[in-house]
Amino acid sequence: MGTADVEAVWRIESARIVAALTRFTGDFGLAEDAAQEAVAEALVSWPLAPPASPAGWLMATARRRAIDAIRRRAALQDRYALLAAASAVDLAVDEVIDPDKIDDDVLALMFVSCHPVLSPEARVALTLRVVGGLSSEEIARAFLVPVPTVQARITRAKKTIAAARVPFELPPAAERRERLGGVLSVLYVIFTEGSTATSGDRLLRPDVAYEAIRLARTLAALQPDEPEVHGLLALCELTAARFPARTGPDGSPVLLDEQDRRLWDFSAIRRGLAALAKASTRGLGPYGLQAAIAATHASAPSVEATDWDRIVVLYEALGRVAPSPVVELNRAVAVAMASGPAQALAIVDELIALDRLPGSHVVPTVRGELLARLGRRPEARAELELAARLCANQRERSVLLRKAAALS
C-alpha cells in the first residue's frame, strides 16, 4: 500500500477515528494529534506490511499514541490512570469504537469543529482538517493562504476549544438546532469557495466543492429530520451539476447562456431534486429556497426558456427570510431577464446609493451588463473595467476585460 492508499483510507475514516478518540480520551486536540501521528506511521509501515484492516490499524495506533501522550503529561495523572487501566485489559478496537455511537460521535465532531467560540476562518479550517481529513497543505491550497497560516488557525482553534472547555458531546436538541445554522454556514462557505474561487487563476476548485458535498451528505444522513440540511445538500448538488459546462478546455469561464447543457451532470441533478423534495417537507428555508432557484435553472432547456418569473418570486421569498444585498443583486439579475434591464437597474442603483456592497466586483459587473443591454455602451464599459480592477479571480477578470473591450 502506498501514499495514495493511506490518504484514501484517511479521507474516508478520519472523522470516525478522531471522533471515537475524542470520546475515548475526552481531549479533542489530543485525539486529532494522535490520529495524525498514526497516519504518519502508516505512511512508513503500510508499504512494508499492509494491514488486513486499515481503519482498525489506524484506530489502534492512534489510541496507543494518545495513551503515550497522556502518559507524558504529568498534569493529567488521573486521566492516565484511567486509560492505563483500559490499556491493561487490552480492549479490542471494536470495543473502543462503539458502532452504536459512531454516528453521534461524527455529528458531535462537526458541532465541536463549528463551535461559536471559534472565528469563521478557524471553523472552516478545523472542519476541513478533522471532519474532512484534509491536510494543512490541501486547505492552504484551496483557500490560497500560506500553510503556516492554516496550521496556526488549527492550533489556535484547538487551544480555544480546550480553554473554553467545550465538551465533546452532542448539544441538547434545542441548542443543536440553534447551532446547526453555524455548521451549515461553514459547509456553505467551503462549497462556495469551490464553486467560484474568490481569487487565483482557477474559476472552479472542484475538489473543495466536492468535499463540502461529502460533508453535507454526512450531515444529512446524521440529521435526516432537518429540512435545511437537505436544502443545503440540494443546493450544492444542483450547483455542482453545472461544473462540467462552466469552464472551457483551457479553464476559461463559460457563461450560463453559452453553456452546453448536455454536459451537465444529470445524476447530480436527480440527487439534488431528491434532496430538495426532502427539504420541502416543512417549508423551504434560505438554503432550500436557493436550491429551488438552482432547480429552476437545472430543469430549463435554455436561458430563454427558464422560468424567470418563478426565480424572481423565489428571490423575493429569500429576501424575506434571509435579507442581504447579495440576494437583492441576484433578484435584480432575475428581474432583468423577466421584465427588462431598466427595472433591474433601479434595484442595483439603490444598492449602490445605500453602499450595501462596497468594494464588490459583482455590483459593477451586473450594472455594466444592464447598461450594455440598455445601449449605454460607454457607461457599461466603465463599469466592467471597474469590476475587472476589483476582481481577484484572474479567470473572471479576463472575461470582464473581454466584455469591456467589446463595448469600445
TIVEXDREN-332765 format. One record per residue (C-alpha): residue number from 1; chain; residue in three letters; z, x negated, y negated. Coordinates in nm, 4 decimals, padded with zeros to 6 digits, always signed. Layout:
<recs>
> NUM  A  ALA  Z  X  Y;
...
</recs>
This chain:
<recs>
> 1  A  MET  +00.0000  +00.0000  +00.0000;
> 2  A  GLY  -00.0995  -00.1338  -00.3388;
> 3  A  THR  -00.0013  -00.0785  -00.7009;
> 4  A  ALA  -00.2107  +00.2383  -00.7260;
> 5  A  ASP  -00.0282  +00.3882  -00.4264;
> 6  A  VAL  +00.3121  +00.3121  -00.5764;
> 7  A  GLU  +00.2057  +00.4628  -00.9100;
> 8  A  ALA  +00.0708  +00.7748  -00.7400;
> 9  A  VAL  +00.3929  +00.8340  -00.5452;
> 10  A  TRP  +00.5992  +00.7686  -00.8563;
> 11  A  ARG  +00.3962  +01.0088  -01.0708;
> 12  A  ILE  +00.4465  +01.2873  -00.8158;
> 13  A  GLU  +00.8067  +01.2224  -00.7180;
> 14  A  SER  +00.9672  +01.0681  -01.0271;
> 15  A  ALA  +01.1109  +01.3880  -01.1716;
> 16  A  ARG  +01.2742  +01.4825  -00.8407;
> 17  A  ILE  +01.4133  +01.1318  -00.7901;
> 18  A  VAL  +01.5570  +01.0924  -01.1405;
> 19  A  ALA  +01.6940  +01.4467  -01.1345;
> 20  A  ALA  +01.8645  +01.4024  -00.7975;
> 21  A  LEU  +02.0072  +01.0648  -00.9011;
> 22  A  THR  +02.1394  +01.2112  -01.2255;
> 23  A  ARG  +02.3197  +01.4842  -01.0344;
> 24  A  PHE  +02.4470  +01.2232  -00.7885;
> 25  A  THR  +02.5748  +00.9742  -01.0494;
> 26  A  GLY  +02.6410  +01.2027  -01.3441;
> 27  A  ASP  +02.4693  +00.9459  -01.5687;
> 28  A  PHE  +02.1207  +01.0280  -01.6966;
> 29  A  GLY  +02.0432  +00.6801  -01.8318;
> 30  A  LEU  +02.1713  +00.5046  -01.5219;
> 31  A  ALA  +01.9626  +00.7303  -01.2994;
> 32  A  GLU  +01.6420  +00.6548  -01.4899;
> 33  A  ASP  +01.7095  +00.2804  -01.4932;
> 34  A  ALA  +01.7870  +00.2754  -01.1199;
> 35  A  ALA  +01.4679  +00.4663  -01.0447;
> 36  A  GLN  +01.2630  +00.2199  -01.2488;
> 37  A  GLU  +01.4202  -00.0709  -01.0608;
> 38  A  ALA  +01.3264  +00.0954  -00.7323;
> 39  A  VAL  +00.9641  +00.1206  -00.8453;
> 40  A  ALA  +00.9637  -00.2477  -00.9413;
> 41  A  GLU  +01.0925  -00.3345  -00.5948;
> 42  A  ALA  +00.8322  -00.1097  -00.4339;
> 43  A  LEU  +00.5527  -00.2961  -00.6104;
> 44  A  VAL  +00.6700  -00.6135  -00.4327;
> 45  A  SER  +00.7689  -00.4845  -00.0895;
> 46  A  TRP  +00.5268  -00.1991  -00.0098;
> 47  A  PRO  +00.2146  -00.4203  +00.0187;
> 48  A  LEU  +00.4029  -00.6218  +00.2841;
> 49  A  ALA  +00.5745  -00.3344  +00.4668;
> 50  A  PRO  +00.4536  +00.0170  +00.3768;
> 51  A  PRO  +00.7370  +00.2708  +00.4234;
> 52  A  ALA  +00.6938  +00.5716  +00.6506;
> 53  A  SER  +00.8407  +00.7956  +00.3782;
> 54  A  PRO  +00.7567  +00.6526  +00.0339;
> 55  A  ALA  +00.9541  +00.9151  -00.1585;
> 56  A  GLY  +01.2537  +00.8703  +00.0681;
> 57  A  TRP  +01.2308  +00.4923  +00.0331;
> 58  A  LEU  +01.2286  +00.5197  -00.3471;
> 59  A  MET  +01.5281  +00.7535  -00.3444;
> 60  A  ALA  +01.7308  +00.5379  -00.1061;
> 61  A  THR  +01.6530  +00.2214  -00.3005;
> 62  A  ALA  +01.7241  +00.3840  -00.6372;
> 63  A  ARG  +02.0512  +00.5170  -00.5016;
> 64  A  ARG  +02.1554  +00.1679  -00.3917;
> 65  A  ARG  +02.0606  +00.0299  -00.7322;
> 66  A  ALA  +02.2689  +00.2993  -00.9025;
> 67  A  ILE  +02.5719  +00.2161  -00.6894;
> 68  A  ASP  +02.5256  -00.1558  -00.7611;
> 69  A  ALA  +02.5087  -00.0839  -01.1349;
> 70  A  ILE  +02.8231  +00.1244  -01.1264;
> 71  A  ARG  +02.9981  -00.1490  -00.9268;
> 72  A  ARG  +02.9247  -00.3867  -01.2146;
> 73  A  ARG  +03.0740  -00.1547  -01.4732;
> 74  A  ALA  +03.4412  -00.2319  -01.4973;
> 75  A  ALA  +03.4999  +00.0708  -01.7200;
> 76  A  LEU  +03.3750  +00.3084  -01.4532;
> 77  A  GLN  +03.6025  +00.2183  -01.1632;
> 78  A  ASP  +03.6941  +00.5769  -01.0850;
> 79  A  ARG  +03.3325  +00.6808  -01.0532;
> 80  A  TYR  +03.2567  +00.3679  -00.8488;
> 81  A  ALA  +03.5337  +00.4577  -00.6059;
> 82  A  LEU  +03.3825  +00.7993  -00.5595;
> 83  A  LEU  +03.0335  +00.6632  -00.4981;
> 84  A  ALA  +03.1586  +00.3790  -00.2819;
> 85  A  ALA  +03.3245  +00.6350  -00.0577;
> 86  A  ALA  +02.9965  +00.8230  -00.0369;
> 87  A  SER  +02.8169  +00.4995  +00.0428;
> 88  A  ALA  +03.0709  +00.4085  +00.3112;
> 89  A  VAL  +02.9891  +00.7178  +00.5141;
> 90  A  ASP  +02.6206  +00.6224  +00.4733;
> 91  A  LEU  +02.4893  +00.9557  +00.3555;
> 92  A  ALA  +02.1300  +01.0149  +00.4557;
> 93  A  VAL  +01.8663  +01.0552  +00.1857;
> 94  A  ASP  +01.8123  +01.4173  +00.2827;
> 95  A  GLU  +02.1823  +01.4792  +00.2303;
> 96  A  VAL  +02.1765  +01.3208  -00.1143;
> 97  A  ILE  +01.8792  +01.5320  -00.2194;
> 98  A  ASP  +01.9791  +01.8892  -00.1507;
> 99  A  PRO  +01.6491  +02.0790  -00.1034;
> 100  A  ASP  +01.8081  +02.3946  -00.2403;
> 101  A  LYS  +01.8933  +02.2185  -00.5665;
> 102  A  ILE  +01.5683  +02.0317  -00.6285;
> 103  A  ASP  +01.4095  +02.2977  -00.8486;
> 104  A  ASP  +01.7229  +02.3370  -01.0576;
> 105  A  ASP  +01.7520  +01.9582  -01.0854;
> 106  A  VAL  +01.3991  +01.9176  -01.2225;
> 107  A  LEU  +01.4487  +02.2076  -01.4611;
> 108  A  ALA  +01.7760  +02.0567  -01.5825;
> 109  A  LEU  +01.5947  +01.7261  -01.6322;
> 110  A  MET  +01.3409  +01.8993  -01.8583;
> 111  A  PHE  +01.6161  +02.0567  -02.0685;
> 112  A  VAL  +01.8030  +01.7250  -02.0990;
> 113  A  SER  +01.4860  +01.5376  -02.1992;
> 114  A  CYS  +01.4118  +01.8000  -02.4654;
> 115  A  HIS  +01.7691  +01.8362  -02.5888;
> 116  A  PRO  +01.8091  +01.9310  -02.9588;
> 117  A  VAL  +02.0219  +01.6213  -03.0279;
> 118  A  LEU  +01.7046  +01.4123  -02.9967;
> 119  A  SER  +01.4319  +01.3697  -03.2550;
> 120  A  PRO  +01.0954  +01.5316  -03.1743;
> 121  A  GLU  +00.9385  +01.1883  -03.1120;
> 122  A  ALA  +01.2207  +01.0934  -02.8753;
> 123  A  ARG  +01.1880  +01.4211  -02.6843;
> 124  A  VAL  +00.8179  +01.3605  -02.6268;
> 125  A  ALA  +00.8669  +01.0006  -02.5150;
> 126  A  LEU  +01.1611  +01.0806  -02.2885;
> 127  A  THR  +00.9889  +01.3812  -02.1302;
> 128  A  LEU  +00.6775  +01.1808  -02.0515;
> 129  A  ARG  +00.8907  +00.8982  -01.9134;
> 130  A  VAL  +01.1460  +01.0750  -01.6956;
> 131  A  VAL  +00.9735  +01.4047  -01.6145;
> 132  A  GLY  +00.6128  +01.2922  -01.6239;
> 133  A  GLY  +00.6702  +00.9486  -01.4750;
> 134  A  LEU  +00.4544  +00.7691  -01.7353;
> 135  A  SER  +00.5257  +00.4067  -01.8190;
> 136  A  SER  +00.6086  +00.2918  -02.1713;
> 137  A  GLU  +00.2626  +00.1343  -02.1851;
> 138  A  GLU  +00.0931  +00.4642  -02.0961;
> 139  A  ILE  +00.2944  +00.6578  -02.3547;
> 140  A  ALA  +00.2215  +00.3963  -02.6215;
> 141  A  ARG  -00.1494  +00.4094  -02.5399;
> 142  A  ALA  -00.1526  +00.7883  -02.5537;
> 143  A  PHE  +00.0083  +00.8095  -02.8977;
> 144  A  LEU  -00.1327  +00.4859  -03.0395;
> 145  A  VAL  +00.2036  +00.3287  -03.1152;
> 146  A  PRO  +00.3353  -00.0145  -03.0124;
> 147  A  VAL  +00.5012  -00.0407  -02.6721;
> 148  A  PRO  +00.8296  -00.1666  -02.8272;
> 149  A  THR  +00.8381  +00.1491  -03.0405;
> 150  A  VAL  +00.8183  +00.3679  -02.7310;
> 151  A  GLN  +01.0777  +00.1586  -02.5497;
> 152  A  ALA  +01.3109  +00.1806  -02.8484;
> 153  A  ARG  +01.2713  +00.5583  -02.8664;
> 154  A  ILE  +01.3513  +00.5961  -02.4980;
> 155  A  THR  +01.6508  +00.3620  -02.5189;
> 156  A  ARG  +01.7888  +00.5406  -02.8262;
> 157  A  ALA  +01.7303  +00.8783  -02.6624;
> 158  A  LYS  +01.9305  +00.7844  -02.3541;
> 159  A  LYS  +02.2114  +00.6428  -02.5679;
> 160  A  THR  +02.2126  +00.9562  -02.7843;
> 161  A  ILE  +02.2365  +01.1794  -02.4801;
> 162  A  ALA  +02.5216  +00.9687  -02.3417;
> 163  A  ALA  +02.7066  +00.9615  -02.6748;
> 164  A  ALA  +02.6698  +01.3382  -02.7137;
> 165  A  ARG  +02.7999  +01.3820  -02.3580;
> 166  A  VAL  +02.5089  +01.6099  -02.2720;
> 167  A  PRO  +02.5892  +01.7431  -01.9247;
> 168  A  PHE  +02.3294  +01.7267  -01.6511;
> 169  A  GLU  +02.3182  +02.0944  -01.5751;
> 170  A  LEU  +02.1114  +02.3998  -01.6429;
> 171  A  PRO  +02.2254  +02.5688  -01.9635;
> 172  A  PRO  +02.3561  +02.9242  -01.9215;
> 173  A  ALA  +02.0782  +03.1829  -01.9101;
> 174  A  ALA  +02.1175  +03.2894  -02.2737;
> 175  A  GLU  +02.1303  +02.9319  -02.4035;
> 176  A  ARG  +01.8442  +02.8338  -02.1762;
> 177  A  ARG  +01.6264  +03.1000  -02.3332;
> 178  A  GLU  +01.7185  +02.9731  -02.6803;
> 179  A  ARG  +01.6343  +02.6125  -02.5875;
> 180  A  LEU  +01.3217  +02.6989  -02.3917;
> 181  A  GLY  +01.1252  +02.7018  -02.7159;
> 182  A  GLY  +01.2105  +02.3348  -02.7658;
> 183  A  VAL  +01.0877  +02.2459  -02.4178;
> 184  A  LEU  +00.7650  +02.4382  -02.4731;
> 185  A  SER  +00.7092  +02.2758  -02.8114;
> 186  A  VAL  +00.7332  +01.9292  -02.6548;
> 187  A  LEU  +00.4730  +02.0196  -02.3927;
> 188  A  TYR  +00.2554  +02.1721  -02.6662;
> 189  A  VAL  +00.2718  +01.8529  -02.8750;
> 190  A  ILE  +00.1762  +01.6445  -02.5720;
> 191  A  PHE  -00.1168  +01.8722  -02.4891;
> 192  A  THR  -00.2356  +01.8919  -02.8495;
> 193  A  GLU  -00.2460  +01.5133  -02.8788;
> 194  A  GLY  -00.4517  +01.5015  -02.5610;
> 195  A  SER  -00.6936  +01.7739  -02.6677;
> 196  A  THR  -00.7621  +01.6319  -03.0153;
> 197  A  ALA  -00.6215  +01.2862  -03.0787;
> 198  A  THR  -00.4671  +01.2523  -03.4225;
> 199  A  SER  -00.6081  +00.9030  -03.4647;
> 200  A  GLY  -00.8046  +00.6311  -03.2895;
> 201  A  ASP  -01.1598  +00.6119  -03.1620;
> 202  A  ARG  -01.1464  +00.8881  -02.8998;
> 203  A  LEU  -01.1634  +01.2598  -02.9662;
> 204  A  LEU  -01.0019  +01.3519  -02.6340;
> 205  A  ARG  -00.7252  +01.1940  -02.4303;
> 206  A  PRO  -00.7662  +01.3972  -02.1123;
> 207  A  ASP  -00.5014  +01.2068  -01.9171;
> 208  A  VAL  -00.2407  +01.3072  -02.1751;
> 209  A  ALA  -00.3588  +01.6687  -02.1844;
> 210  A  TYR  -00.3631  +01.6999  -01.8062;
> 211  A  GLU  -00.0119  +01.5544  -01.7847;
> 212  A  ALA  +00.1040  +01.8320  -02.0195;
> 213  A  ILE  -00.0691  +02.0876  -01.7962;
> 214  A  ARG  +00.1016  +01.9434  -01.4890;
> 215  A  LEU  +00.4398  +01.9690  -01.6592;
> 216  A  ALA  +00.3617  +02.3234  -01.7781;
> 217  A  ARG  +00.2727  +02.4228  -01.4220;
> 218  A  THR  +00.6019  +02.2776  -01.3018;
> 219  A  LEU  +00.7924  +02.4696  -01.5683;
> 220  A  ALA  +00.6061  +02.7918  -01.4834;
> 221  A  ALA  +00.6997  +02.7517  -01.1173;
> 222  A  LEU  +01.0636  +02.6919  -01.2119;
> 223  A  GLN  +01.0803  +02.9703  -01.4719;
> 224  A  PRO  +00.8419  +03.2363  -01.3346;
> 225  A  ASP  +01.0009  +03.5210  -01.5331;
> 226  A  GLU  +00.9482  +03.3647  -01.8777;
> 227  A  PRO  +00.6225  +03.5040  -02.0251;
> 228  A  GLU  +00.5837  +03.2326  -02.2880;
> 229  A  VAL  +00.5864  +02.9610  -02.0227;
> 230  A  HIS  +00.2829  +03.1281  -01.8672;
> 231  A  GLY  +00.1398  +03.1737  -02.2171;
> 232  A  LEU  +00.1545  +02.8007  -02.2856;
> 233  A  LEU  +00.0082  +02.7223  -01.9447;
> 234  A  ALA  -00.2750  +02.9693  -02.0081;
> 235  A  LEU  -00.3447  +02.8155  -02.3498;
> 236  A  CYS  -00.3596  +02.4653  -02.2024;
> 237  A  GLU  -00.5817  +02.5647  -01.9096;
> 238  A  LEU  -00.8260  +02.7631  -02.1244;
> 239  A  THR  -00.8465  +02.4902  -02.3875;
> 240  A  ALA  -00.8908  +02.2123  -02.1321;
> 241  A  ALA  -01.1668  +02.4136  -01.9648;
> 242  A  ARG  -01.3928  +02.3206  -02.2579;
> 243  A  PHE  -01.3239  +01.9457  -02.2328;
> 244  A  PRO  -01.6398  +01.8630  -02.0297;
> 245  A  ALA  -01.8596  +02.0023  -02.3076;
> 246  A  ARG  -01.6635  +01.8805  -02.6108;
> 247  A  THR  -01.7995  +01.5259  -02.6143;
> 248  A  GLY  -02.1388  +01.3727  -02.5517;
> 249  A  PRO  -02.2107  +01.0817  -02.3156;
> 250  A  ASP  -02.1138  +00.8333  -02.5879;
> 251  A  GLY  -01.7869  +01.0143  -02.6653;
> 252  A  SER  -01.9119  +01.1726  -02.9868;
> 253  A  PRO  -01.7782  +01.5246  -03.0604;
> 254  A  VAL  -01.9904  +01.8278  -02.9716;
> 255  A  LEU  -01.9078  +02.1278  -03.1901;
> 256  A  LEU  -01.8420  +02.4696  -03.0386;
> 257  A  ASP  -02.1752  +02.6202  -03.1397;
> 258  A  GLU  -02.3603  +02.3254  -02.9833;
> 259  A  GLN  -02.1685  +02.3041  -02.6554;
> 260  A  ASP  -02.3415  +02.3644  -02.3228;
> 261  A  ARG  -02.1112  +02.6337  -02.1868;
> 262  A  ARG  -02.2425  +02.5742  -01.8379;
> 263  A  LEU  -02.0322  +02.2554  -01.8434;
> 264  A  TRP  -01.7088  +02.4441  -01.8997;
> 265  A  ASP  -01.4583  +02.4281  -01.6132;
> 266  A  PHE  -01.4660  +02.7829  -01.4782;
> 267  A  SER  -01.1873  +02.7129  -01.2285;
> 268  A  ALA  -00.9623  +02.6235  -01.5208;
> 269  A  ILE  -01.0732  +02.9411  -01.6988;
> 270  A  ARG  -00.9766  +03.1505  -01.3956;
> 271  A  ARG  -00.6379  +02.9776  -01.3779;
> 272  A  GLY  -00.5886  +03.0316  -01.7494;
> 273  A  LEU  -00.6737  +03.4012  -01.7296;
> 274  A  ALA  -00.4347  +03.4444  -01.4359;
> 275  A  ALA  -00.1561  +03.2768  -01.6337;
> 276  A  LEU  -00.2398  +03.4934  -01.9366;
> 277  A  ALA  -00.2043  +03.8067  -01.7219;
> 278  A  LYS  +00.1482  +03.6929  -01.6275;
> 279  A  ALA  +00.2257  +03.6200  -01.9918;
> 280  A  SER  +00.1181  +03.9709  -02.0886;
> 281  A  THR  +00.3798  +04.1483  -01.8788;
> 282  A  ARG  +00.6248  +04.1940  -02.1694;
> 283  A  GLY  +00.4028  +04.1460  -02.4732;
> 284  A  LEU  +00.2492  +03.8244  -02.5962;
> 285  A  GLY  +00.4447  +03.5632  -02.7883;
> 286  A  PRO  +00.2973  +03.2815  -03.0002;
> 287  A  TYR  +00.1608  +03.0792  -02.7080;
> 288  A  GLY  +00.0342  +03.3908  -02.5331;
> 289  A  LEU  -00.1496  +03.5025  -02.8478;
> 290  A  GLN  -00.3131  +03.1616  -02.8828;
> 291  A  ALA  -00.4100  +03.1834  -02.5163;
> 292  A  ALA  -00.5632  +03.5261  -02.5788;
> 293  A  ILE  -00.7737  +03.3718  -02.8563;
> 294  A  ALA  -00.8823  +03.0925  -02.6217;
> 295  A  ALA  -00.9626  +03.3534  -02.3555;
> 296  A  THR  -01.1878  +03.5393  -02.6005;
> 297  A  HIS  -01.3830  +03.2203  -02.6568;
> 298  A  ALA  -01.3908  +03.1449  -02.2835;
> 299  A  SER  -01.5371  +03.4846  -02.1973;
> 300  A  ALA  -01.8147  +03.4728  -02.4584;
> 301  A  PRO  -02.1649  +03.3523  -02.3633;
> 302  A  SER  -02.2234  +03.2059  -02.7107;
> 303  A  VAL  -02.0684  +03.1669  -03.0550;
> 304  A  GLU  -02.2786  +03.4549  -03.1840;
> 305  A  ALA  -02.1699  +03.6846  -02.9003;
> 306  A  THR  -01.7994  +03.6022  -02.9476;
> 307  A  ASP  -01.5766  +03.8971  -03.0396;
> 308  A  TRP  -01.4720  +03.7525  -03.3743;
> 309  A  ASP  -01.3139  +04.0802  -03.4886;
> 310  A  ARG  -01.0742  +04.0573  -03.1932;
> 311  A  ILE  -00.9967  +03.6950  -03.2795;
> 312  A  VAL  -00.9167  +03.7948  -03.6390;
> 313  A  VAL  -00.6774  +04.0644  -03.5126;
> 314  A  LEU  -00.5117  +03.8159  -03.2760;
> 315  A  TYR  -00.4651  +03.5628  -03.5569;
> 316  A  GLU  -00.3139  +03.8354  -03.7741;
> 317  A  ALA  -00.0692  +03.9141  -03.4936;
> 318  A  LEU  +00.0059  +03.5430  -03.4510;
> 319  A  GLY  +00.0681  +03.5159  -03.8238;
> 320  A  ARG  +00.3321  +03.7877  -03.7981;
> 321  A  VAL  +00.5271  +03.6352  -03.5063;
> 322  A  ALA  +00.4756  +03.2663  -03.5916;
> 323  A  PRO  +00.3551  +03.2347  -03.9518;
> 324  A  SER  +00.2185  +02.8962  -04.0524;
> 325  A  PRO  -00.0533  +02.7563  -04.2800;
> 326  A  VAL  -00.2447  +02.6342  -03.9725;
> 327  A  VAL  -00.2589  +02.9900  -03.8392;
> 328  A  GLU  -00.3853  +03.1107  -04.1778;
> 329  A  LEU  -00.6519  +02.8409  -04.1841;
> 330  A  ASN  -00.7686  +02.9346  -03.8354;
> 331  A  ARG  -00.7708  +03.3001  -03.9372;
> 332  A  ALA  -00.9960  +03.2053  -04.2276;
> 333  A  VAL  -01.2449  +03.0484  -03.9846;
> 334  A  ALA  -01.2461  +03.3660  -03.7752;
> 335  A  VAL  -01.2832  +03.5843  -04.0851;
> 336  A  ALA  -01.5831  +03.3748  -04.1901;
> 337  A  MET  -01.7502  +03.4448  -03.8560;
> 338  A  ALA  -01.6594  +03.8135  -03.8565;
> 339  A  SER  -01.7058  +03.9066  -04.2233;
> 340  A  GLY  -01.8726  +03.6169  -04.4016;
> 341  A  PRO  -01.7676  +03.2993  -04.5834;
> 342  A  ALA  -01.6723  +03.4496  -04.9206;
> 343  A  GLN  -01.3707  +03.6379  -04.7887;
> 344  A  ALA  -01.2642  +03.3353  -04.5863;
> 345  A  LEU  -01.2925  +03.1029  -04.8861;
> 346  A  ALA  -01.0403  +03.3155  -05.0724;
> 347  A  ILE  -00.7878  +03.2610  -04.7906;
> 348  A  VAL  -00.8454  +02.8846  -04.7957;
> 349  A  ASP  -00.8219  +02.8631  -05.1750;
> 350  A  GLU  -00.4892  +03.0444  -05.1635;
> 351  A  LEU  -00.3577  +02.7889  -04.9132;
> 352  A  ILE  -00.4685  +02.5102  -05.1474;
> 353  A  ALA  -00.3120  +02.6788  -05.4503;
> 354  A  LEU  +00.0193  +02.7040  -05.2664;
> 355  A  ASP  -00.0158  +02.3431  -05.1403;
> 356  A  ARG  +00.0545  +02.4641  -04.7869;
> 357  A  LEU  -00.1184  +02.1762  -04.6007;
> 358  A  PRO  -00.1008  +01.8720  -04.8288;
> 359  A  GLY  -00.2874  +01.5674  -04.7036;
> 360  A  SER  -00.4510  +01.7503  -04.4142;
> 361  A  HIS  -00.8172  +01.6730  -04.3491;
> 362  A  VAL  -00.8638  +02.0136  -04.1864;
> 363  A  VAL  -00.8396  +02.2088  -04.5141;
> 364  A  PRO  -01.1280  +02.0310  -04.6922;
> 365  A  THR  -01.3203  +02.0405  -04.3632;
> 366  A  VAL  -01.3032  +02.4195  -04.3461;
> 367  A  ARG  -01.3584  +02.4585  -04.7199;
> 368  A  GLY  -01.6623  +02.2319  -04.7054;
> 369  A  GLU  -01.8118  +02.4362  -04.4207;
> 370  A  LEU  -01.7573  +02.7602  -04.6098;
> 371  A  LEU  -01.9074  +02.6222  -04.9322;
> 372  A  ALA  -02.2103  +02.4996  -04.7385;
> 373  A  ARG  -02.2645  +02.8465  -04.5943;
> 374  A  LEU  -02.2437  +02.9869  -04.9482;
> 375  A  GLY  -02.5131  +02.7437  -05.0651;
> 376  A  ARG  -02.2783  +02.5422  -05.2872;
> 377  A  ARG  -02.4001  +02.2127  -05.1475;
> 378  A  PRO  -02.2618  +01.9555  -05.3990;
> 379  A  GLU  -01.9123  +02.1059  -05.3730;
> 380  A  ALA  -01.9410  +02.1237  -04.9955;
> 381  A  ARG  -02.0430  +01.7582  -04.9745;
> 382  A  ALA  -01.7475  +01.6523  -05.1887;
> 383  A  GLU  -01.5058  +01.8467  -04.9669;
> 384  A  LEU  -01.6446  +01.6969  -04.6462;
> 385  A  GLU  -01.6297  +01.3461  -04.7922;
> 386  A  LEU  -01.2663  +01.4096  -04.8876;
> 387  A  ALA  -01.1981  +01.5331  -04.5346;
> 388  A  ALA  -01.3516  +01.2155  -04.3909;
> 389  A  ARG  -01.1263  +00.9979  -04.6080;
> 390  A  LEU  -00.8192  +01.1879  -04.4887;
> 391  A  CYS  -00.9150  +01.1959  -04.1192;
> 392  A  ALA  -00.7566  +00.9266  -03.8986;
> 393  A  ASN  -00.9668  +01.0007  -03.5906;
> 394  A  GLN  -01.2822  +00.7898  -03.6030;
> 395  A  ARG  -01.4878  +01.0340  -03.3953;
> 396  A  GLU  -01.4055  +01.3289  -03.6178;
> 397  A  ARG  -01.4637  +01.1175  -03.9284;
> 398  A  SER  -01.8147  +01.0290  -03.8157;
> 399  A  VAL  -01.9024  +01.3979  -03.7735;
> 400  A  LEU  -01.7695  +01.4791  -04.1202;
> 401  A  LEU  -01.9676  +01.1980  -04.2829;
> 402  A  ARG  -02.2831  +01.3051  -04.0992;
> 403  A  LYS  -02.2403  +01.6620  -04.2247;
> 404  A  ALA  -02.1760  +01.5425  -04.5791;
> 405  A  ALA  -02.4878  +01.3247  -04.5711;
> 406  A  ALA  -02.6951  +01.6205  -04.4551;
> 407  A  LEU  -02.5975  +01.8046  -04.7754;
> 408  A  SER  -02.7290  +01.5288  -05.0049;
</recs>
